[in-house]
Amino acid sequence: MEPVVSEVDYCVVGAGFAGLTAALRLQQAGRSVALLEARDRVGGRTFTVNRDDGSWIDRGGAWIGPGQDRIYALMDEFGVPEYKQHNDGDAMMIVDGKKHRYGGTIPWTMSPWAVTNLGLGLRAVEKMCKAVPLESPWEAKQAEEWDRISLGEWIEKNTMSKPARDMLDMALAGAYTSAASETSLLWMLTQMGSGGGPTFVISGKGGAQDARPVGGRGPSTVPWWPRWATRCTFRSRSARSVRTTTA
C-alpha cells in the first residue's frame, strides 16, 4: 500500500505522551496535525493490555507520583482517577531460589555482603545524579565517560555481589522499562536526577511509585485516547502495514 500524503499545518513525530499532547494542543489551537509513529501502537514507553476478563496489565511505565504535574494535569483534564499503590505489609523477593521478606527499600534479610554492596551502589548513584546539571547534562565533569558506557556496564564493574547487581539492575533499569545493557549511564543519571534521585524514584508511598491511573497508564486504554484519536491524523508504519485514520 502506498503511503497517503496529505497537507497539514504541523507534523508531530512520535505518539508517546509528549507527541500525543503536542498534537492535541495544536488541534485545540485550530491547526491540522499529522501524527507519525513508527510502532503499530501509541503510548511510547507506556503499554497497557486489556484482558478478556476486563482486567488490565501495564507492560510499560505504570506509576505516577509527586512532582509529575503534567501527567496529573492531563488526568484531571480527562477525568482519569488514580488509586494509591498498596504498600502495607512486607515485600517479597526471591534471589537464587531463596525468599526474602522485608519492608522499606533495602531487603535487610539478604547477606550483609549483598546489603552493603546494594547500599553502596545506591549511594554512588545518588552522588552521581547530583553531579549532573539537569539543564545541560553534557557539561557534567564525567559526562563523556558516563555516556560511553551503559548502566549495565557500570553495575557490573562497580558491584561485587551478584544478588546486589541483580537488585540494582531491577531497581534502576526497571524504572525506565529498558534493559540496563541498553541504557546510557548518563541518560539514566539525568532522568533519575530530574525525578528526585534513586530513593525517590524507586519508592512507593510519597515517591515516584505512589499511585497509578485507574485503567492503566497507556493512553490507548483510558478515556483520553478516543478523544485524542478523533482530533488529528494518526499514521502508524510498521514492517507489516501502514494505516491512517483522519479526524
Phi and psi restraints in degrees (value plus and minus 20) as a CYANA .aco file:
   2 GLU   PHI     -95.9   -55.9
   2 GLU   PSI     119.3   159.3
   3 PRO   PHI     -79.4   -39.4
   3 PRO   PSI     122.9   162.9
   4 VAL   PHI    -106.1   -66.1
   4 VAL   PSI     106.4   146.4
   5 VAL   PHI    -121.7   -81.7
   5 VAL   PSI     108.2   148.2
   6 SER   PHI    -156.3  -116.3
   6 SER   PSI     133.5   173.5
   7 GLU   PHI    -115.0   -75.0
   7 GLU   PSI     106.6   146.6
   8 VAL   PHI    -156.8  -116.8
   8 VAL   PSI     146.8   186.8
   9 ASP   PHI     -93.7   -53.7
   9 ASP   PSI     -59.3   -19.3
  10 TYR   PHI    -158.7  -118.7
  10 TYR   PSI     131.6   171.6
  11 CYS   PHI    -141.3  -101.3
  11 CYS   PSI     103.4   143.4
  12 VAL   PHI    -127.9   -87.9
  12 VAL   PSI     106.4   146.4
  13 VAL   PHI    -121.0   -81.0
  13 VAL   PSI      99.1   139.1
  14 GLY   PHI      85.0   125.0
  14 GLY   PSI     102.5   142.5
  15 ALA   PHI    -127.2   -87.2
  15 ALA   PSI      18.6    58.6
  16 GLY   PHI     -98.4   -58.4
  16 GLY   PSI    -191.2  -151.2
  17 PHE   PHI     -83.6   -43.6
  17 PHE   PSI     -56.0   -16.0
  18 ALA   PHI     -84.4   -44.4
  18 ALA   PSI     -66.2   -26.2
  19 GLY   PHI     -86.8   -46.8
  19 GLY   PSI     -62.3   -22.3
  20 LEU   PHI     -82.7   -42.7
  20 LEU   PSI     -61.7   -21.7
  21 THR   PHI     -88.2   -48.2
  21 THR   PSI     -60.9   -20.9
  22 ALA   PHI     -80.6   -40.6
  22 ALA   PSI     -64.6   -24.6
  23 ALA   PHI     -83.5   -43.5
  23 ALA   PSI     -60.8   -20.8
  24 LEU   PHI     -82.3   -42.3
  24 LEU   PSI     -67.6   -27.6
  25 ARG   PHI     -85.3   -45.3
  25 ARG   PSI     -57.3   -17.3
  26 LEU   PHI     -84.7   -44.7
  26 LEU   PSI     -61.3   -21.3
  27 GLN   PHI     -85.2   -45.2
  27 GLN   PSI     -60.4   -20.4
  28 GLN   PHI     -83.7   -43.7
  28 GLN   PSI     -45.0    -5.0
  29 ALA   PHI    -106.0   -66.0
  29 ALA   PSI     -14.8    25.2
  30 GLY   PHI      68.4   108.4
  30 GLY   PSI      -3.9    36.1
  31 ARG   PHI    -121.9   -81.9
  31 ARG   PSI     131.5   171.5
  32 SER   PHI    -108.7   -68.7
  32 SER   PSI     124.4   164.4
  33 VAL   PHI    -156.6  -116.6
  33 VAL   PSI     117.8   157.8
  34 ALA   PHI    -126.2   -86.2
  34 ALA   PSI     106.3   146.3
  35 LEU   PHI    -130.6   -90.6
  35 LEU   PSI      95.8   135.8
  36 LEU   PHI    -126.1   -86.1
  36 LEU   PSI     115.3   155.3
  37 GLU   PHI    -160.7  -120.7
  37 GLU   PSI     108.9   148.9
  38 ALA   PHI     -94.8   -54.8
  38 ALA   PSI     -50.0   -10.0
  39 ARG   PHI     -97.8   -57.8
  39 ARG   PSI     154.6   194.6
  40 ASP   PHI    -118.2   -78.2
  40 ASP   PSI       4.1    44.1
  41 ARG   PHI    -173.2  -133.2
  41 ARG   PSI     147.3   187.3
  42 VAL   PHI    -122.0   -82.0
  42 VAL   PSI     150.2   190.2
  43 GLY   PHI      93.3   133.3
  43 GLY   PSI     -36.8     3.2
  44 GLY   PHI      40.0    80.0
  44 GLY   PSI    -140.2  -100.2
  45 ARG   PHI    -100.0   -60.0
  45 ARG   PSI     -22.2    17.8
  46 THR   PHI    -120.4   -80.4
  46 THR   PSI     120.3   160.3
  47 PHE   PHI    -176.8  -136.8
  47 PHE   PSI      81.3   121.3
  48 THR   PHI    -123.6   -83.6
  48 THR   PSI     113.4   153.4
  49 VAL   PHI    -132.3   -92.3
  49 VAL   PSI     107.0   147.0
  50 ASN   PHI    -109.4   -69.4
  50 ASN   PSI     110.2   150.2
  51 ARG   PHI    -112.4   -72.4
  51 ARG   PSI     140.9   180.9
  52 ASP   PHI     -81.8   -41.8
  52 ASP   PSI     -46.9    -6.9
  53 ASP   PHI    -104.3   -64.3
  53 ASP   PSI     -15.1    24.9
  54 GLY   PHI      73.7   113.7
  54 GLY   PSI     -29.9    10.1
  55 SER   PHI    -101.6   -61.6
  55 SER   PSI     151.6   191.6
  56 TRP   PHI    -161.0  -121.0
  56 TRP   PSI     134.3   174.3
  57 ILE   PHI    -152.8  -112.8
  57 ILE   PSI     108.7   148.7
  58 ASP   PHI    -105.5   -65.5
  58 ASP   PSI      99.4   139.4
  59 ARG   PHI    -121.8   -81.8
  59 ARG   PSI     -13.8    26.2
  60 GLY   PHI    -156.9  -116.9
  60 GLY   PSI    -165.7  -125.7
  61 GLY   PHI     -76.2   -36.2
  61 GLY   PSI     117.8   157.8
  62 ALA   PHI    -152.1  -112.1
  62 ALA   PSI     -54.6   -14.6
  63 TRP   PHI    -117.4   -77.4
  63 TRP   PSI     140.6   180.6
  64 ILE   PHI    -153.7  -113.7
  64 ILE   PSI     134.7   174.7
  65 GLY   PHI    -180.0  -140.0
  65 GLY   PSI     159.3   199.3
  66 PRO   PHI     -73.4   -33.4
  66 PRO   PSI     117.9   157.9
  67 GLY   PHI      75.2   115.2
  67 GLY   PSI     -36.2     3.8
  68 GLN   PHI    -109.7   -69.7
  68 GLN   PSI      43.8    83.8
  69 ASP   PHI     -85.1   -45.1
  69 ASP   PSI     -54.0   -14.0
  70 ARG   PHI     -90.6   -50.6
  70 ARG   PSI     -60.5   -20.5
  71 ILE   PHI     -91.0   -51.0
  71 ILE   PSI     -54.3   -14.3
  72 TYR   PHI     -84.8   -44.8
  72 TYR   PSI     -58.2   -18.2
  73 ALA   PHI     -84.6   -44.6
  73 ALA   PSI     -59.8   -19.8
  74 LEU   PHI     -84.8   -44.8
  74 LEU   PSI     -61.8   -21.8
  75 MET   PHI     -81.5   -41.5
  75 MET   PSI     -62.3   -22.3
  76 ASP   PHI     -84.0   -44.0
  76 ASP   PSI     -61.2   -21.2
  77 GLU   PHI     -81.7   -41.7
  77 GLU   PSI     -57.9   -17.9
  78 PHE   PHI    -126.1   -86.1
  78 PHE   PSI      -9.3    30.7
  79 GLY   PHI      48.1    88.1
  79 GLY   PSI      16.7    56.7
  80 VAL   PHI    -117.0   -77.0
  80 VAL   PSI      94.6   134.6
  81 PRO   PHI     -98.6   -58.6
  81 PRO   PSI     146.8   186.8
  82 GLU   PHI    -137.1   -97.1
  82 GLU   PSI     143.5   183.5
  83 TYR   PHI    -156.7  -116.7
  83 TYR   PSI     126.5   166.5
  84 LYS   PHI     -94.0   -54.0
  84 LYS   PSI     121.9   161.9
  85 GLN   PHI     -85.1   -45.1
  85 GLN   PSI     113.9   153.9
  86 HIS   PHI     -91.2   -51.2
  86 HIS   PSI     105.1   145.1
  87 ASN   PHI    -144.1  -104.1
  87 ASN   PSI     -27.6    12.4
  88 ASP   PHI     -90.1   -50.1
  88 ASP   PSI     133.9   173.9
  89 GLY   PHI      62.3   102.3
  89 GLY   PSI    -192.7  -152.7
  90 ASP   PHI    -112.0   -72.0
  90 ASP   PSI     130.7   170.7
  91 ALA   PHI    -106.6   -66.6
  91 ALA   PSI     137.2   177.2
  92 MET   PHI    -150.7  -110.7
  92 MET   PSI     114.8   154.8
  93 MET   PHI    -153.0  -113.0
  93 MET   PSI     122.1   162.1
  94 ILE   PHI    -134.6   -94.6
  94 ILE   PSI      98.8   138.8
  95 VAL   PHI    -144.5  -104.5
  95 VAL   PSI     101.5   141.5
  96 ASP   PHI      33.0    73.0
  96 ASP   PSI      19.2    59.2
  97 GLY   PHI      62.6   102.6
  97 GLY   PSI     -21.7    18.3
  98 LYS   PHI    -126.7   -86.7
  98 LYS   PSI     113.6   153.6
  99 LYS   PHI    -105.1   -65.1
  99 LYS   PSI     119.9   159.9
 100 HIS   PHI    -149.9  -109.9
 100 HIS   PSI     102.6   142.6
 101 ARG   PHI    -124.5   -84.5
 101 ARG   PSI     115.0   155.0
 102 TYR   PHI    -179.9  -139.9
 102 TYR   PSI     143.3   183.3
 103 GLY   PHI    -137.1   -97.1
 103 GLY   PSI     138.0   178.0
 104 GLY   PHI      64.1   104.1
 104 GLY   PSI    -177.0  -137.0
 105 THR   PHI    -111.4   -71.4
 105 THR   PSI     -57.4   -17.4
 106 ILE   PHI    -126.0   -86.0
 106 ILE   PSI     109.1   149.1
 107 PRO   PHI     -97.4   -57.4
 107 PRO   PSI      73.0   113.0
 108 TRP   PHI     -87.6   -47.6
 108 TRP   PSI     -32.3     7.7
 109 THR   PHI     -98.6   -58.6
 109 THR   PSI     -27.1    12.9
 110 MET   PHI     -91.3   -51.3
 110 MET   PSI     152.9   192.9
 111 SER   PHI     -83.1   -43.1
 111 SER   PSI     129.1   169.1
 112 PRO   PHI     -74.5   -34.5
 112 PRO   PSI     -55.0   -15.0
 113 TRP   PHI     -83.7   -43.7
 113 TRP   PSI     -65.1   -25.1
 114 ALA   PHI     -87.9   -47.9
 114 ALA   PSI     -62.4   -22.4
 115 VAL   PHI     -82.7   -42.7
 115 VAL   PSI     -62.7   -22.7
 116 THR   PHI     -81.7   -41.7
 116 THR   PSI     -65.8   -25.8
 117 ASN   PHI     -82.0   -42.0
 117 ASN   PSI     -61.3   -21.3
 118 LEU   PHI     -84.8   -44.8
 118 LEU   PSI     -66.0   -26.0
 119 GLY   PHI     -82.6   -42.6
 119 GLY   PSI     -62.6   -22.6
 120 LEU   PHI     -85.5   -45.5
 120 LEU   PSI     -57.2   -17.2
 121 GLY   PHI     -84.3   -44.3
 121 GLY   PSI     -65.8   -25.8
 122 LEU   PHI     -84.4   -44.4
 122 LEU   PSI     -59.0   -19.0
 123 ARG   PHI     -85.5   -45.5
 123 ARG   PSI     -59.4   -19.4
 124 ALA   PHI     -84.9   -44.9
 124 ALA   PSI     -61.5   -21.5
 125 VAL   PHI     -84.6   -44.6
 125 VAL   PSI     -61.3   -21.3
 126 GLU   PHI     -78.3   -38.3
 126 GLU   PSI     -64.3   -24.3
 127 LYS   PHI     -85.7   -45.7
 127 LYS   PSI     -62.1   -22.1
 128 MET   PHI     -87.1   -47.1
 128 MET   PSI     -57.6   -17.6
 129 CYS   PHI     -78.3   -38.3
 129 CYS   PSI     -61.7   -21.7
 130 LYS   PHI     -89.6   -49.6
 130 LYS   PSI     -38.3     1.7
 131 ALA   PHI    -108.1   -68.1
 131 ALA   PSI     -22.6    17.4
 132 VAL   PHI    -122.5   -82.5
 132 VAL   PSI      97.7   137.7
 133 PRO   PHI     -87.3   -47.3
 133 PRO   PSI      98.4   138.4
 134 LEU   PHI     -85.6   -45.6
 134 LEU   PSI     -51.2   -11.2
 135 GLU   PHI    -100.5   -60.5
 135 GLU   PSI     -39.8     0.2
 136 SER   PHI    -169.6  -129.6
 136 SER   PSI      49.9    89.9
 137 PRO   PHI     -79.0   -39.0
 137 PRO   PSI     -45.3    -5.3
 138 TRP   PHI     -86.8   -46.8
 138 TRP   PSI     -32.5     7.5
 139 GLU   PHI    -111.7   -71.7
 139 GLU   PSI     -20.9    19.1
 140 ALA   PHI     -80.8   -40.8
 140 ALA   PSI     125.9   165.9
 141 LYS   PHI     -77.7   -37.7
 141 LYS   PSI     -54.7   -14.7
 142 GLN   PHI    -129.1   -89.1
 142 GLN   PSI       3.3    43.3
 143 ALA   PHI     -77.0   -37.0
 143 ALA   PSI     -66.4   -26.4
 144 GLU   PHI     -82.8   -42.8
 144 GLU   PSI     -63.7   -23.7
 145 GLU   PHI     -84.0   -44.0
 145 GLU   PSI     -66.4   -26.4
 146 TRP   PHI     -87.8   -47.8
 146 TRP   PSI     -49.8    -9.8
 147 ASP   PHI    -102.1   -62.1
 147 ASP   PSI     -32.8     7.2
 148 ARG   PHI    -102.2   -62.2
 148 ARG   PSI     -38.7     1.3
 149 ILE   PHI    -138.3   -98.3
 149 ILE   PSI     139.2   179.2
 150 SER   PHI    -109.6   -69.6
 150 SER   PSI     144.8   184.8
 151 LEU   PHI     -78.8   -38.8
 151 LEU   PSI     -60.0   -20.0
 152 GLY   PHI     -80.6   -40.6
 152 GLY   PSI     -61.8   -21.8
 153 GLU   PHI     -82.9   -42.9
 153 GLU   PSI     -62.0   -22.0
 154 TRP   PHI     -84.1   -44.1
 154 TRP   PSI     -64.2   -24.2
 155 ILE   PHI     -81.5   -41.5
 155 ILE   PSI     -65.1   -25.1
 156 GLU   PHI     -81.9   -41.9
 156 GLU   PSI     -59.4   -19.4
 157 LYS   PHI     -97.8   -57.8
 157 LYS   PSI     -50.2   -10.2
 158 ASN   PHI    -130.1   -90.1
 158 ASN   PSI     -19.6    20.4
 159 THR   PHI    -146.7  -106.7
 159 THR   PSI      96.2   136.2
 160 MET   PHI    -105.3   -65.3
 160 MET   PSI     -44.1    -4.1
 161 SER   PHI    -109.4   -69.4
 161 SER   PSI     107.1   147.1
 162 LYS   PHI     -83.9   -43.9
 162 LYS   PSI     -65.7   -25.7
 163 PRO   PHI     -77.9   -37.9
 163 PRO   PSI     -58.6   -18.6
 164 ALA   PHI     -86.6   -46.6
 164 ALA   PSI     -59.4   -19.4
 165 ARG   PHI     -80.6   -40.6
 165 ARG   PSI     -64.5   -24.5
 166 ASP   PHI     -82.9   -42.9
 166 ASP   PSI     -60.7   -20.7
 167 MET   PHI     -86.0   -46.0
 167 MET   PSI     -63.5   -23.5
 168 LEU   PHI     -85.2   -45.2
 168 LEU   PSI     -60.2   -20.2
 169 ASP   PHI     -79.5   -39.5
 169 ASP   PSI     -68.4   -28.4
 170 MET   PHI     -85.1   -45.1
 170 MET   PSI     -64.6   -24.6
 171 ALA   PHI     -91.8   -51.8
 171 ALA   PSI     -62.3   -22.3
 172 LEU   PHI    -105.6   -65.6
 172 LEU   PSI     -69.0   -29.0
 173 ALA   PHI     -95.4   -55.4
 173 ALA   PSI     -53.5   -13.5
 174 GLY   PHI     -80.4   -40.4
 174 GLY   PSI     -49.3    -9.3
 175 ALA   PHI     -84.7   -44.7
 175 ALA   PSI     -40.4    -0.4
 176 TYR   PHI    -134.1   -94.1
 176 TYR   PSI      -5.1    34.9
 177 THR   PHI      27.3    67.3
 177 THR   PSI      21.5    61.5
 178 SER   PHI    -159.5  -119.5
 178 SER   PSI     135.2   175.2
 179 ALA   PHI     -91.6   -51.6
 179 ALA   PSI     123.8   163.8
 180 ALA   PHI     -79.1   -39.1
 180 ALA   PSI     -52.6   -12.6
 181 SER   PHI     -90.6   -50.6
 181 SER   PSI     -33.2     6.8
 182 GLU   PHI    -130.2   -90.2
 182 GLU   PSI     -12.4    27.6
 183 THR   PHI    -135.1   -95.1
 183 THR   PSI     102.0   142.0
 184 SER   PHI     -80.8   -40.8
 184 SER   PSI     114.1   154.1
 185 LEU   PHI     -81.6   -41.6
 185 LEU   PSI     -63.3   -23.3
 186 LEU   PHI     -83.3   -43.3
 186 LEU   PSI     -61.8   -21.8
 187 TRP   PHI     -81.4   -41.4
 187 TRP   PSI     -65.1   -25.1
 188 MET   PHI     -82.1   -42.1
 188 MET   PSI     -62.9   -22.9
 189 LEU   PHI     -83.6   -43.6
 189 LEU   PSI     -59.1   -19.1
 190 THR   PHI     -85.8   -45.8
 190 THR   PSI     -67.5   -27.5
 191 GLN   PHI     -84.7   -44.7
 191 GLN   PSI     -65.3   -25.3
 192 MET   PHI     -89.2   -49.2
 192 MET   PSI     -56.1   -16.1
 193 GLY   PHI     -84.8   -44.8
 193 GLY   PSI     -61.6   -21.6
 194 SER   PHI     -89.2   -49.2
 194 SER   PSI     -42.1    -2.1
 195 GLY   PHI    -109.7   -69.7
 195 GLY   PSI     -20.1    19.9
 196 GLY   PHI      92.0   132.0
 196 GLY   PSI     -17.7    22.3
 197 GLY   PHI      77.4   117.4
 197 GLY   PSI     143.9   183.9
 198 PRO   PHI     -81.4   -41.4
 198 PRO   PSI     -59.9   -19.9
 199 THR   PHI     -82.7   -42.7
 199 THR   PSI     -64.3   -24.3
 200 PHE   PHI     -86.2   -46.2
 200 PHE   PSI     -63.5   -23.5
 201 VAL   PHI     -83.7   -43.7
 201 VAL   PSI     -56.5   -16.5
 202 ILE   PHI    -117.5   -77.5
 202 ILE   PSI     -14.7    25.3
 203 SER   PHI    -110.2   -70.2
 203 SER   PSI     133.4   173.4
 204 GLY   PHI    -106.7   -66.7
 204 GLY   PSI    -118.9   -78.9
 205 LYS   PHI     -74.5   -34.5
 205 LYS   PSI     100.3   140.3
 206 GLY   PHI      59.0    99.0
 206 GLY   PSI     -21.5    18.5
 207 GLY   PHI    -128.8   -88.8
 207 GLY   PSI    -185.1  -145.1
 208 ALA   PHI     -89.0   -49.0
 208 ALA   PSI     -37.0     3.0
 209 GLN   PHI    -129.2   -89.2
 209 GLN   PSI      19.8    59.8
 210 ASP   PHI     -92.3   -52.3
 210 ASP   PSI     -55.5   -15.5
 211 ALA   PHI    -172.3  -132.3
 211 ALA   PSI     153.8   193.8
 212 ARG   PHI    -160.4  -120.4
 212 ARG   PSI     129.1   169.1
 213 PRO   PHI     -90.8   -50.8
 213 PRO   PSI     117.8   157.8
 214 VAL   PHI     -85.8   -45.8
 214 VAL   PSI     106.3   146.3
 215 GLY   PHI      78.4   118.4
 215 GLY   PSI     -26.4    13.6
 216 GLY   PHI      87.6   127.6
 216 GLY   PSI     140.5   180.5
 217 ARG   PHI    -104.8   -64.8
 217 ARG   PSI     -47.5    -7.5
 218 GLY   PHI     -84.2   -44.2
 218 GLY   PSI     115.8   155.8
 219 PRO   PHI     -88.6   -48.6
 219 PRO   PSI     -40.1    -0.1
 220 SER   PHI    -100.1   -60.1
 220 SER   PSI     -26.3    13.7
 221 THR   PHI    -138.4   -98.4
 221 THR   PSI     -15.8    24.2
 222 VAL   PHI    -141.8  -101.8
 222 VAL   PSI     147.5   187.5
 223 PRO   PHI     -76.2   -36.2
 223 PRO   PSI     -45.8    -5.8
 224 TRP   PHI     -92.4   -52.4
 224 TRP   PSI     -50.3   -10.3
 225 TRP   PHI     -85.0   -45.0
 225 TRP   PSI     -66.8   -26.8
 226 PRO   PHI     -76.2   -36.2
 226 PRO   PSI     -53.6   -13.6
 227 ARG   PHI     -94.8   -54.8
 227 ARG   PSI     -54.0   -14.0
 228 TRP   PHI     -87.1   -47.1
 228 TRP   PSI     -62.8   -22.8
 229 ALA   PHI     -82.9   -42.9
 229 ALA   PSI     -48.1    -8.1
 230 THR   PHI    -108.8   -68.8
 230 THR   PSI     -16.6    23.4
 231 ARG   PHI    -129.2   -89.2
 231 ARG   PSI     -23.3    16.7
 232 CYS   PHI    -173.2  -133.2
 232 CYS   PSI     148.9   188.9
 233 THR   PHI    -102.6   -62.6
 233 THR   PSI     111.6   151.6
 234 PHE   PHI    -141.7  -101.7
 234 PHE   PSI     107.7   147.7
 235 ARG   PHI    -145.5  -105.5
 235 ARG   PSI     115.6   155.6
 236 SER   PHI    -149.7  -109.7
 236 SER   PSI     105.0   145.0
 237 ARG   PHI    -136.6   -96.6
 237 ARG   PSI     102.8   142.8
 238 SER   PHI    -142.4  -102.4
 238 SER   PSI    -195.8  -155.8
 239 ALA   PHI     -86.6   -46.6
 239 ALA   PSI     -37.8     2.2
 240 ARG   PHI    -128.1   -88.1
 240 ARG   PSI     -43.5    -3.5
 241 SER   PHI    -176.0  -136.0
 241 SER   PSI     141.2   181.2
 242 VAL   PHI    -148.2  -108.2
 242 VAL   PSI     107.6   147.6
 243 ARG   PHI    -155.0  -115.0
 243 ARG   PSI     125.8   165.8
 244 THR   PHI    -154.8  -114.8
 244 THR   PSI     113.1   153.1
 245 THR   PHI    -147.4  -107.4
 245 THR   PSI     120.3   160.3
 246 THR   PHI    -147.0  -107.0
 246 THR   PSI     119.9   159.9
